[in-house]
């Protein structure tokens, strides 16, 4: 710090005079950027941001210390810690590179911020505005809607460092702190949306640089009620209203952000009852365009056959997005040949049924991450006089564990494996018959006791607690036709270990009672959570009857499970051929998204329009049209879709032109045919998002305003790319520059300058991006 100088000022002198005097005293050029600090009573330094106020208003006292700080050539400040990489070597400190080719360090899930900053930094006229210090004369410290100029200054510092050509990478921690201070949603280090940060930043820069110091009250303009308009205002009336709306907007909002990014919508509302038409013109800063959404949805399910010999099958089904559970069953029936009436759909979570769906329920209640199992059951409807109604029993598997390790309400039993839905005859059902039915359904991965096992178990069986053995009895009059595919056969593993054919096998009443003296498991009624519940069944001499929807648990002793239950086989499944099919989504053109944006839509119930003629709120039709477009057009692709039951990211490939994006067919304002470049745009930057809803990574493609070369910005890494690498499914926010502006800003090359050579290196593949 230099030796202090003393100067005298009047209370009416401006702080700007103090700054000029300091520059003269310390021989600092007026063109060099400086800022003033004062030392307060507590010994801390405070910034004197507004140099246009008086010494009295700045509360400067006689004898007070004022410090002038100068900015370094690399954009950093002498009194502040340089925002460069801490590990920079001496070679890095002497680095001289292409201005603007500078990475931004990821501070922890701040790739969304880095992506938005790199896009904005590569808007030529905005960057020139800050590099040439034009913002200093327009800082608005008194705007109650602004941020006291702090966001604009922090952004300016960042731009000057990035475009100094003296840094490979900078650390945007000061800017991050400022953003978190004025927008609490960006505090901390959670992942956010680059478009949301961009929206906040554009609004913050606008208010900090608003040339309007005192905003006046302005009434909204509406074409309705004009003397020369009928139901639809003629063009000259609309032009008058549009011009008035823009002038009113500029009376309250006038900044470099408005000059660069703001355009004008035409909004048309039509009352469905009286036909009243309301036409208004509203400013916009960016276009949020929808993507064409497919009315189909791909769902992965597991099909569990009644035939125990068949492993569960994984299927990939295409169903209507707004369809019902029955549509899911119909789609599966085409793959399996099983009638949809013989299917039940369930959501399986943590070895239990989270929900068993009804056929009329909506598919929207099923999330993509849910594990959906579709079970084949016997026909629900009773057909013919001799047929009987069946009941579908949810079956859980439990293993007995030491009771002290678990809550006593679980009786020391832990759920495992996949649950089943088993259909059994409702009448004359005994525990013994149910045991045999379940043993048959488990026969693929449960080994039945051999003859030697039975001989070893005779003495033990005589001494064991009789309550652990299913009570003897059978279903009166049962036959092979009664059980159908659920029927077990005499040679289904009791002695020889072979499985019987599904059909023409005798019922449980014909199985040798000698073979079943050793029981593999016991049965217990439970509730839907799999905990014991003894209130849902009654047993009498005629069998088992249920007073409500029963859940049955198959309880295994650890030794029996280890000996007879094959866990590997139980978890096995096969993939249907449909799983291998690659379902390609057809790409859409950016122009299709813009067309969707300008189509007529009906307002939602939550957002009705008050009709001044009907004197009540109406679900009017609304149409947005483009009236005027800005110099730099930001197009936000609405990839993230949120509904009541689902959230998804649309990974549709949007084909967007790099040059000559023509908006002449979308702008409805009478056009100047002699200047077609007023409606044509060239791409200058792309914010990319890789990943899904819960995690992801943001990067940027940007065209350098000086060299015309495209680069790929991935946090602190920067690499050149070619134009054919820009288009991908990750494209999220597009920045377009109007061609007349690009020509105006483009420096005229001299004859001695060689043409720029195209880049030959490549960016990482979009499908292999790292995820935060």
Secondary structure, 3 states (H helix, E strand, C coil): CCCCCCCCCCCCCEHHHHHHHHHHHCCCCCCCCEEEEEECCCCCEEEECCCCCECCCCCCCCCCCEEEEEECCCCCECCCCCCECCCCCHHHHCCCCCCCCCEECCCCCCHHHHHHHHHHHCCHHHHHHHHCCHHHHCCCCCCCCCCCCHHHHHHHHHHHHHCCCCCCEECCHHHHHHHHHHCHHHCCCCCCCHHHHHHHHHHHHHHHCCCCCCCCCCCCCCCCCCCCCCCCCCHHHHHHHHHHHHHHHHHHCCCHHHHHHCEEEEEEEECCCCCCEEEEEEEECCEEEECCCCCEEEEEEEEECCCCCCCEEEEEEEEECCCEHHHHHHHHHHHHCCCHHHEEEEEEECCEEEEECCCCCEHHHCCCCCCEEEEECCCCCCCCCCCCCEEEEEEEEEEECCHHHCCHHHCCEEEEEEEEEEEEECCCECHHHHHHHHHHHCCCCECCCCHHHHHHHHHHHHHCCHHHCCCCCCCCCCCHHHHHHHCCCCCCCCCCCCCCCCCCCCCHHHCCHHHHCCCCCEEEEECCCCCECCCCEEEECCEEEECCCCEEEEEECHHHHHHHECHHHHCCEEECHHHHCCCCCCCEEHHHHHHHHCCCEECCHHHCEEECCCCEEECCEEEEEEEECCCEEEEEEECEEECCCCEEECCCCEECCCCCEECCCCECCCCCCCCHHHHEEEEEEEEEEEECCCCEEEEEEEECCCCCCEEEEECCEEEECCHHHCCCCCEEEEEEEEHHHHHHHCCCCCCCCCCCCCCCCCCCCHHHCCCC
